[in-house]
Amino acid sequence: MTGLQLCHRFYDRAVAPLLTGVAHAAGLLGDGSEVLGFDDAVSPDHDFGPRAQVFVAAAADAEHVHRALERLPSRFEDFPVAFARGTLHGGAAHHQVEVVTAPRFFTDLMGRDPADGMTVTDWLTTPTQRLATLTGGAVFHDPEGALATRRTALEWYPDDVWRYVLAAAWLRVSQEEAFVGRTGSVGDDLGSALVTARVARDLVRLAFLVERRWAPYSKWLGSAFARLPLAGRVGPHLTAAVRATAWREREAALCAAQRELAVATNRLGLADAVDPEPRRFHTRDLRVLFGDRFTAALADRVTDPGVRALVVRLGNGRPTLPGAIDQAVDSVEILTRPDRCRAAAGLLCPDAGDGSGDGAGDGAGGYSPGSST
């Protein structure tokens, strides 16, 4: 039995009967390994048990629902209904049925109600790990479509925002791909291994972008990656790269993984095709893909006015795109705090337009790929 199955039965058998005649939606979204479907036999040792969210039409309806939930049983299918979950309720044991309106729930978790539309800034300041938990999980009851409307709005980036974050992903790879061999060639094997791990992680996240899937946070990144169709072709090369004991082996394995992802990127048709073959790094005895060639190709196809303005403003004649919040920042204390994520808007998308990123626009502007040293 998975956590989602437990919670669905809990809603059907214990919560819903108490809410007869009350207009509401219900589901399990947001935080928790069970929301992503990765809970296992270890998970129940803390913060685990039957829970749900009940979405009322108006805040004024919440008090009636709270009173009804006082009649919940003390246990459900051998699990206590009242249990401590993090710092909620001051850390005291309490039933874990959250009562909230849909606009408040989504705004609290991402700083925006997606039912009002998503701007370029909204997309770039919302971590993929948050989008994964809001479009994952399960909906138990949604007669008016309050949840479906918002989850549909968050299914995936508009095409030009997608081009932009994919361009930024390839740029991140290009900035360090040559360092695997450069560090190794001077005898810094630890440094080579560290860079390899960083590039491999960026390639895993790039695979999620190619597959149109939201990447979860680090604990489940590898597990979720293994479920991607691309994993069978890319995964063995990444495994070989991080396990290699010599920098030449790391370099070869990363080049093979990059080639697979380059072919997959071309297949998307989001930009003019780029030669996916690795090549010599200038005159040095190193091999790289030069991932920033994909950055330039993708950015040159952006036409949405808001996204195009970012490309031109941040490009300055070469790829300098910071991308989305979780491409620019790797801090739990920021990525789990919507207010802090949105505070980074000035860095990620200064003076960005308010467009959603999926309209047609002026295609003027562009830049050329640079090179790393």
Contacts in CASP RR format, 6 or more apart in sequence:
PFRMAT RR
TARGET T0000
AUTHOR 0000-0000-0000
METHOD contacts of the structure
MODEL  1
MTGLQLCHRFYDRAVAPLLTGVAHAAGLLGDGSEVLGFDDAVSPDHDFGP
RAQVFVAAAADAEHVHRALERLPSRFEDFPVAFARGTLHGGAAHHQVEVV
TAPRFFTDLMGRDPADGMTVTDWLTTPTQRLATLTGGAVFHDPEGALATR
RTALEWYPDDVWRYVLAAAWLRVSQEEAFVGRTGSVGDDLGSALVTARVA
RDLVRLAFLVERRWAPYSKWLGSAFARLPLAGRVGPHLTAAVRATAWRER
EAALCAAQRELAVATNRLGLADAVDPEPRRFHTRDLRVLFGDRFTAALAD
RVTDPGVRALVVRLGNGRPTLPGAIDQAVDSVEILTRPDRCRAAAGLLCP
DAGDGSGDGAGDGAGGYSPGSST
2 34 0 8 1.000
2 37 0 8 1.000
2 39 0 8 1.000
3 34 0 8 1.000
3 37 0 8 1.000
3 39 0 8 1.000
3 43 0 8 1.000
3 48 0 8 1.000
3 49 0 8 1.000
4 28 0 8 1.000
4 34 0 8 1.000
4 35 0 8 1.000
4 37 0 8 1.000
4 137 0 8 1.000
4 138 0 8 1.000
6 34 0 8 1.000
6 49 0 8 1.000
6 50 0 8 1.000
6 77 0 8 1.000
6 79 0 8 1.000
7 27 0 8 1.000
7 28 0 8 1.000
7 34 0 8 1.000
7 49 0 8 1.000
7 50 0 8 1.000
7 51 0 8 1.000
7 52 0 8 1.000
7 138 0 8 1.000
7 140 0 8 1.000
8 28 0 8 1.000
8 138 0 8 1.000
8 140 0 8 1.000
9 50 0 8 1.000
9 76 0 8 1.000
9 77 0 8 1.000
10 50 0 8 1.000
10 51 0 8 1.000
10 52 0 8 1.000
10 76 0 8 1.000
10 77 0 8 1.000
10 81 0 8 1.000
11 26 0 8 1.000
11 27 0 8 1.000
11 52 0 8 1.000
11 140 0 8 1.000
11 141 0 8 1.000
12 140 0 8 1.000
13 76 0 8 1.000
14 50 0 8 1.000
14 72 0 8 1.000
14 73 0 8 1.000
14 76 0 8 1.000
14 81 0 8 1.000
15 26 0 8 1.000
15 52 0 8 1.000
15 54 0 8 1.000
15 69 0 8 1.000
15 72 0 8 1.000
15 97 0 8 1.000
16 26 0 8 1.000
16 140 0 8 1.000
16 141 0 8 1.000
18 68 0 8 1.000
18 69 0 8 1.000
18 71 0 8 1.000
18 72 0 8 1.000
19 54 0 8 1.000
19 65 0 8 1.000
19 68 0 8 1.000
22 56 0 8 1.000
22 61 0 8 1.000
22 64 0 8 1.000
22 65 0 8 1.000
22 68 0 8 1.000
23 56 0 8 1.000
23 57 0 8 1.000
23 61 0 8 1.000
23 143 0 8 1.000
23 144 0 8 1.000
24 54 0 8 1.000
24 55 0 8 1.000
24 56 0 8 1.000
24 57 0 8 1.000
24 61 0 8 1.000
24 65 0 8 1.000
24 141 0 8 1.000
25 54 0 8 1.000
25 55 0 8 1.000
25 102 0 8 1.000
25 139 0 8 1.000
25 141 0 8 1.000
25 142 0 8 1.000
25 143 0 8 1.000
25 144 0 8 1.000
25 145 0 8 1.000
25 146 0 8 1.000
25 147 0 8 1.000
26 52 0 8 1.000
26 53 0 8 1.000
26 54 0 8 1.000
26 55 0 8 1.000
26 139 0 8 1.000
26 140 0 8 1.000
26 141 0 8 1.000
26 142 0 8 1.000
27 52 0 8 1.000
27 53 0 8 1.000
27 55 0 8 1.000
27 137 0 8 1.000
27 138 0 8 1.000
27 139 0 8 1.000
27 140 0 8 1.000
27 141 0 8 1.000
27 142 0 8 1.000
27 147 0 8 1.000
28 34 0 8 1.000
28 35 0 8 1.000
28 51 0 8 1.000
28 52 0 8 1.000
28 53 0 8 1.000
28 137 0 8 1.000
28 138 0 8 1.000
28 140 0 8 1.000
29 35 0 8 1.000
29 53 0 8 1.000
29 105 0 8 1.000
29 133 0 8 1.000
29 134 0 8 1.000
29 136 0 8 1.000
29 137 0 8 1.000
29 147 0 8 1.000
30 109 0 8 1.000
30 130 0 8 1.000
30 133 0 8 1.000
30 134 0 8 1.000
30 137 0 8 1.000
31 133 0 8 1.000
32 39 0 8 1.000
32 47 0 8 1.000
32 133 0 8 1.000
33 39 0 8 1.000
33 43 0 8 1.000
33 219 0 8 1.000
33 220 0 8 1.000
34 43 0 8 1.000
34 48 0 8 1.000
35 133 0 8 1.000
35 136 0 8 1.000
35 137 0 8 1.000
36 132 0 8 1.000
36 133 0 8 1.000
36 136 0 8 1.000
36 137 0 8 1.000
36 216 0 8 1.000
36 220 0 8 1.000
36 224 0 8 1.000
37 137 0 8 1.000
38 219 0 8 1.000
38 220 0 8 1.000
38 223 0 8 1.000
38 224 0 8 1.000
39 48 0 8 1.000
44 79 0 8 1.000
47 83 0 8 1.000
47 84 0 8 1.000
47 85 0 8 1.000
47 86 0 8 1.000
48 83 0 8 1.000
49 79 0 8 1.000
49 80 0 8 1.000
49 83 0 8 1.000
49 96 0 8 1.000
50 76 0 8 1.000
50 77 0 8 1.000
50 79 0 8 1.000
50 81 0 8 1.000
50 96 0 8 1.000
51 85 0 8 1.000
51 95 0 8 1.000
51 96 0 8 1.000
51 97 0 8 1.000
51 98 0 8 1.000
52 96 0 8 1.000
52 97 0 8 1.000
52 98 0 8 1.000
52 140 0 8 1.000
53 97 0 8 1.000
53 98 0 8 1.000
53 99 0 8 1.000
53 100 0 8 1.000
53 105 0 8 1.000
54 65 0 8 1.000
54 97 0 8 1.000
54 98 0 8 1.000
54 99 0 8 1.000
54 100 0 8 1.000
55 100 0 8 1.000
55 101 0 8 1.000
55 102 0 8 1.000
55 105 0 8 1.000
55 146 0 8 1.000
55 147 0 8 1.000
56 62 0 8 1.000
56 65 0 8 1.000
56 99 0 8 1.000
56 100 0 8 1.000
56 101 0 8 1.000
57 101 0 8 1.000
57 144 0 8 1.000
58 101 0 8 1.000
59 101 0 8 1.000
59 104 0 8 1.000
62 99 0 8 1.000
62 100 0 8 1.000
65 99 0 8 1.000
66 99 0 8 1.000
69 95 0 8 1.000
69 97 0 8 1.000
69 99 0 8 1.000
72 81 0 8 1.000
72 95 0 8 1.000
72 97 0 8 1.000
73 81 0 8 1.000
74 80 0 8 1.000
74 81 0 8 1.000
74 82 0 8 1.000
75 81 0 8 1.000
80 93 0 8 1.000
81 95 0 8 1.000
82 93 0 8 1.000
82 94 0 8 1.000
82 95 0 8 1.000
83 93 0 8 1.000
83 94 0 8 1.000
83 96 0 8 1.000
84 91 0 8 1.000
84 92 0 8 1.000
84 93 0 8 1.000
84 94 0 8 1.000
85 91 0 8 1.000
85 96 0 8 1.000
88 94 0 8 1.000
88 96 0 8 1.000
98 105 0 8 1.000
100 108 0 8 1.000
102 113 0 8 1.000
102 115 0 8 1.000
102 146 0 8 1.000
102 147 0 8 1.000
102 150 0 8 1.000
103 113 0 8 1.000
103 115 0 8 1.000
106 112 0 8 1.000
106 113 0 8 1.000
106 114 0 8 1.000
106 115 0 8 1.000
106 134 0 8 1.000
106 150 0 8 1.000
107 113 0 8 1.000
108 338 0 8 1.000
109 130 0 8 1.000
109 133 0 8 1.000
109 134 0 8 1.000
109 338 0 8 1.000
110 122 0 8 1.000
110 126 0 8 1.000
110 130 0 8 1.000
110 131 0 8 1.000
110 134 0 8 1.000
110 338 0 8 1.000
111 126 0 8 1.000
111 338 0 8 1.000
111 339 0 8 1.000
111 342 0 8 1.000
112 118 0 8 1.000
112 122 0 8 1.000
112 126 0 8 1.000
113 150 0 8 1.000
114 122 0 8 1.000
114 150 0 8 1.000
114 153 0 8 1.000
114 154 0 8 1.000
115 149 0 8 1.000
115 150 0 8 1.000
115 153 0 8 1.000
117 153 0 8 1.000
117 356 0 8 1.000
118 153 0 8 1.000
118 154 0 8 1.000
118 356 0 8 1.000
119 352 0 8 1.000
119 353 0 8 1.000
119 354 0 8 1.000
119 355 0 8 1.000
119 356 0 8 1.000
120 161 0 8 1.000
120 304 0 8 1.000
120 306 0 8 1.000
120 307 0 8 1.000
120 310 0 8 1.000
120 349 0 8 1.000
120 352 0 8 1.000
120 353 0 8 1.000
120 354 0 8 1.000
120 355 0 8 1.000
120 356 0 8 1.000
120 357 0 8 1.000
121 342 0 8 1.000
121 345 0 8 1.000
121 348 0 8 1.000
121 349 0 8 1.000
121 352 0 8 1.000
121 353 0 8 1.000
121 354 0 8 1.000
123 157 0 8 1.000
123 158 0 8 1.000
123 161 0 8 1.000
123 324 0 8 1.000
123 357 0 8 1.000
124 161 0 8 1.000
124 164 0 8 1.000
124 165 0 8 1.000
124 323 0 8 1.000
124 324 0 8 1.000
124 325 0 8 1.000
124 345 0 8 1.000
124 348 0 8 1.000
124 349 0 8 1.000
124 352 0 8 1.000
125 324 0 8 1.000
125 325 0 8 1.000
125 341 0 8 1.000
125 342 0 8 1.000
125 344 0 8 1.000
125 345 0 8 1.000
125 348 0 8 1.000
125 349 0 8 1.000
126 324 0 8 1.000
126 325 0 8 1.000
126 338 0 8 1.000
126 341 0 8 1.000
127 324 0 8 1.000
127 325 0 8 1.000
127 326 0 8 1.000
127 335 0 8 1.000
127 341 0 8 1.000
128 205 0 8 1.000
128 208 0 8 1.000
128 214 0 8 1.000
128 215 0 8 1.000
128 216 0 8 1.000
128 324 0 8 1.000
128 326 0 8 1.000
129 214 0 8 1.000
129 215 0 8 1.000
129 216 0 8 1.000
129 217 0 8 1.000
129 326 0 8 1.000
129 335 0 8 1.000
130 335 0 8 1.000
130 338 0 8 1.000
131 154 0 8 1.000
131 214 0 8 1.000
132 214 0 8 1.000
132 215 0 8 1.000
132 216 0 8 1.000
132 224 0 8 1.000
133 216 0 8 1.000
134 150 0 8 1.000
134 151 0 8 1.000
134 154 0 8 1.000
135 151 0 8 1.000
135 154 0 8 1.000
135 155 0 8 1.000
135 214 0 8 1.000
136 151 0 8 1.000
139 147 0 8 1.000
139 148 0 8 1.000
139 151 0 8 1.000
142 148 0 8 1.000
156 162 0 8 1.000
156 212 0 8 1.000
157 165 0 8 1.000
158 304 0 8 1.000
158 356 0 8 1.000
158 357 0 8 1.000
158 358 0 8 1.000
158 359 0 8 1.000
159 270 0 8 1.000
159 357 0 8 1.000
159 358 0 8 1.000
160 302 0 8 1.000
160 303 0 8 1.000
160 304 0 8 1.000
160 307 0 8 1.000
160 308 0 8 1.000
160 357 0 8 1.000
160 358 0 8 1.000
160 359 0 8 1.000
161 304 0 8 1.000
161 307 0 8 1.000
161 357 0 8 1.000
161 358 0 8 1.000
162 209 0 8 1.000
162 212 0 8 1.000
162 270 0 8 1.000
163 270 0 8 1.000
163 271 0 8 1.000
163 298 0 8 1.000
163 299 0 8 1.000
163 301 0 8 1.000
163 302 0 8 1.000
163 307 0 8 1.000
164 298 0 8 1.000
164 299 0 8 1.000
164 302 0 8 1.000
164 307 0 8 1.000
164 310 0 8 1.000
164 311 0 8 1.000
164 321 0 8 1.000
164 323 0 8 1.000
165 209 0 8 1.000
165 323 0 8 1.000
165 324 0 8 1.000
165 327 0 8 1.000
166 206 0 8 1.000
166 209 0 8 1.000
166 210 0 8 1.000
166 265 0 8 1.000
166 270 0 8 1.000
166 294 0 8 1.000
166 298 0 8 1.000
167 294 0 8 1.000
167 295 0 8 1.000
167 296 0 8 1.000
167 298 0 8 1.000
167 299 0 8 1.000
167 319 0 8 1.000
167 321 0 8 1.000
168 295 0 8 1.000
168 321 0 8 1.000
168 322 0 8 1.000
168 323 0 8 1.000
168 324 0 8 1.000
168 327 0 8 1.000
169 202 0 8 1.000
169 205 0 8 1.000
169 206 0 8 1.000
169 209 0 8 1.000
169 327 0 8 1.000
170 206 0 8 1.000
170 265 0 8 1.000
170 291 0 8 1.000
170 292 0 8 1.000
170 294 0 8 1.000
170 295 0 8 1.000
170 298 0 8 1.000
171 291 0 8 1.000
171 292 0 8 1.000
171 295 0 8 1.000
171 319 0 8 1.000
171 321 0 8 1.000
172 202 0 8 1.000
172 327 0 8 1.000
173 199 0 8 1.000
173 202 0 8 1.000
173 203 0 8 1.000
173 206 0 8 1.000
173 258 0 8 1.000
173 289 0 8 1.000
173 291 0 8 1.000
174 288 0 8 1.000
174 289 0 8 1.000
174 290 0 8 1.000
174 291 0 8 1.000
174 292 0 8 1.000
174 295 0 8 1.000
174 319 0 8 1.000
174 369 0 8 1.000
174 372 0 8 1.000
175 292 0 8 1.000
175 372 0 8 1.000
176 195 0 8 1.000
176 198 0 8 1.000
176 199 0 8 1.000
176 202 0 8 1.000
176 372 0 8 1.000
177 199 0 8 1.000
177 254 0 8 1.000
177 258 0 8 1.000
177 288 0 8 1.000
177 289 0 8 1.000
177 290 0 8 1.000
177 291 0 8 1.000
177 372 0 8 1.000
178 281 0 8 1.000
178 284 0 8 1.000
178 286 0 8 1.000
178 288 0 8 1.000
178 372 0 8 1.000
179 192 0 8 1.000
179 195 0 8 1.000
179 372 0 8 1.000
180 192 0 8 1.000
180 195 0 8 1.000
180 196 0 8 1.000
180 199 0 8 1.000
180 247 0 8 1.000
180 250 0 8 1.000
180 251 0 8 1.000
180 254 0 8 1.000
181 192 0 8 1.000
181 247 0 8 1.000
181 248 0 8 1.000
181 250 0 8 1.000
181 251 0 8 1.000
181 286 0 8 1.000
182 284 0 8 1.000
182 286 0 8 1.000
183 189 0 8 1.000
183 191 0 8 1.000
183 192 0 8 1.000
183 195 0 8 1.000
183 247 0 8 1.000
184 191 0 8 1.000
184 192 0 8 1.000
184 247 0 8 1.000
185 247 0 8 1.000
185 285 0 8 1.000
185 286 0 8 1.000
189 247 0 8 1.000
192 247 0 8 1.000
192 250 0 8 1.000
193 242 0 8 1.000
193 250 0 8 1.000
196 241 0 8 1.000
196 242 0 8 1.000
196 244 0 8 1.000
196 250 0 8 1.000
196 254 0 8 1.000
197 242 0 8 1.000
199 241 0 8 1.000
199 254 0 8 1.000
200 238 0 8 1.000
200 241 0 8 1.000
200 242 0 8 1.000
200 254 0 8 1.000
200 257 0 8 1.000
201 221 0 8 1.000
203 234 0 8 1.000
203 238 0 8 1.000
203 254 0 8 1.000
203 257 0 8 1.000
203 258 0 8 1.000
203 261 0 8 1.000
204 215 0 8 1.000
204 221 0 8 1.000
204 222 0 8 1.000
204 225 0 8 1.000
204 238 0 8 1.000
205 215 0 8 1.000
205 221 0 8 1.000
205 327 0 8 1.000
206 261 0 8 1.000
207 225 0 8 1.000
207 228 0 8 1.000
207 230 0 8 1.000
207 231 0 8 1.000
207 234 0 8 1.000
207 261 0 8 1.000
207 264 0 8 1.000
208 214 0 8 1.000
208 215 0 8 1.000
208 224 0 8 1.000
208 225 0 8 1.000
208 228 0 8 1.000
209 215 0 8 1.000
210 230 0 8 1.000
210 261 0 8 1.000
210 264 0 8 1.000
210 265 0 8 1.000
210 268 0 8 1.000
211 228 0 8 1.000
211 229 0 8 1.000
211 230 0 8 1.000
213 224 0 8 1.000
213 228 0 8 1.000
215 221 0 8 1.000
215 224 0 8 1.000
215 326 0 8 1.000
216 224 0 8 1.000
217 332 0 8 1.000
217 335 0 8 1.000
225 231 0 8 1.000
225 235 0 8 1.000
230 260 0 8 1.000
230 261 0 8 1.000
230 264 0 8 1.000
233 260 0 8 1.000
234 257 0 8 1.000
234 260 0 8 1.000
234 261 0 8 1.000
235 257 0 8 1.000
237 253 0 8 1.000
237 254 0 8 1.000
237 256 0 8 1.000
237 257 0 8 1.000
237 260 0 8 1.000
238 253 0 8 1.000
238 254 0 8 1.000
238 257 0 8 1.000
240 249 0 8 1.000
240 253 0 8 1.000
241 249 0 8 1.000
241 250 0 8 1.000
241 253 0 8 1.000
241 254 0 8 1.000
241 257 0 8 1.000
242 250 0 8 1.000
244 250 0 8 1.000
244 253 0 8 1.000
251 286 0 8 1.000
251 287 0 8 1.000
252 287 0 8 1.000
255 278 0 8 1.000
255 287 0 8 1.000
255 288 0 8 1.000
255 289 0 8 1.000
258 278 0 8 1.000
258 289 0 8 1.000
258 291 0 8 1.000
259 276 0 8 1.000
259 277 0 8 1.000
259 278 0 8 1.000
259 289 0 8 1.000
262 274 0 8 1.000
262 276 0 8 1.000
262 289 0 8 1.000
262 291 0 8 1.000
262 294 0 8 1.000
263 276 0 8 1.000
265 271 0 8 1.000
265 274 0 8 1.000
265 294 0 8 1.000
266 273 0 8 1.000
266 274 0 8 1.000
266 276 0 8 1.000
270 298 0 8 1.000
270 301 0 8 1.000
271 294 0 8 1.000
271 297 0 8 1.000
271 298 0 8 1.000
271 300 0 8 1.000
271 301 0 8 1.000
272 297 0 8 1.000
272 300 0 8 1.000
272 301 0 8 1.000
273 297 0 8 1.000
274 293 0 8 1.000
274 294 0 8 1.000
274 297 0 8 1.000
275 293 0 8 1.000
276 289 0 8 1.000
278 287 0 8 1.000
278 288 0 8 1.000
278 289 0 8 1.000
279 287 0 8 1.000
279 288 0 8 1.000
279 289 0 8 1.000
279 290 0 8 1.000
280 286 0 8 1.000
280 287 0 8 1.000
281 287 0 8 1.000
281 288 0 8 1.000
282 371 0 8 1.000
290 369 0 8 1.000
290 371 0 8 1.000
291 369 0 8 1.000
292 319 0 8 1.000
292 369 0 8 1.000
292 370 0 8 1.000
292 371 0 8 1.000
293 369 0 8 1.000
295 319 0 8 1.000
295 321 0 8 1.000
295 369 0 8 1.000
296 319 0 8 1.000
296 366 0 8 1.000
296 367 0 8 1.000
296 368 0 8 1.000
296 369 0 8 1.000
299 311 0 8 1.000
299 319 0 8 1.000
299 321 0 8 1.000
299 366 0 8 1.000
299 367 0 8 1.000
300 366 0 8 1.000
302 308 0 8 1.000
302 311 0 8 1.000
302 363 0 8 1.000
303 359 0 8 1.000
303 360 0 8 1.000
303 361 0 8 1.000
303 362 0 8 1.000
303 363 0 8 1.000
304 355 0 8 1.000
304 357 0 8 1.000
304 358 0 8 1.000
304 359 0 8 1.000
304 360 0 8 1.000
304 361 0 8 1.000
305 353 0 8 1.000
305 355 0 8 1.000
305 359 0 8 1.000
305 361 0 8 1.000
305 362 0 8 1.000
306 352 0 8 1.000
306 353 0 8 1.000
306 354 0 8 1.000
306 355 0 8 1.000
306 357 0 8 1.000
307 357 0 8 1.000
308 361 0 8 1.000
308 362 0 8 1.000
308 363 0 8 1.000
308 364 0 8 1.000
308 365 0 8 1.000
309 351 0 8 1.000
309 352 0 8 1.000
309 353 0 8 1.000
310 321 0 8 1.000
310 349 0 8 1.000
310 352 0 8 1.000
311 321 0 8 1.000
311 365 0 8 1.000
311 366 0 8 1.000
311 367 0 8 1.000
312 364 0 8 1.000
312 365 0 8 1.000
312 366 0 8 1.000
313 350 0 8 1.000
313 351 0 8 1.000
314 320 0 8 1.000
314 321 0 8 1.000
314 322 0 8 1.000
314 350 0 8 1.000
315 321 0 8 1.000
315 366 0 8 1.000
315 367 0 8 1.000
316 367 0 8 1.000
317 366 0 8 1.000
317 367 0 8 1.000
317 368 0 8 1.000
318 367 0 8 1.000
318 368 0 8 1.000
318 369 0 8 1.000
318 370 0 8 1.000
319 367 0 8 1.000
319 369 0 8 1.000
319 370 0 8 1.000
322 328 0 8 1.000
322 347 0 8 1.000
322 348 0 8 1.000
323 348 0 8 1.000
324 348 0 8 1.000
325 334 0 8 1.000
325 335 0 8 1.000
325 341 0 8 1.000
325 344 0 8 1.000
325 348 0 8 1.000
326 335 0 8 1.000
328 344 0 8 1.000
328 347 0 8 1.000
328 348 0 8 1.000
329 335 0 8 1.000
329 344 0 8 1.000
333 340 0 8 1.000
334 340 0 8 1.000
334 341 0 8 1.000
334 344 0 8 1.000
335 341 0 8 1.000
345 352 0 8 1.000
END
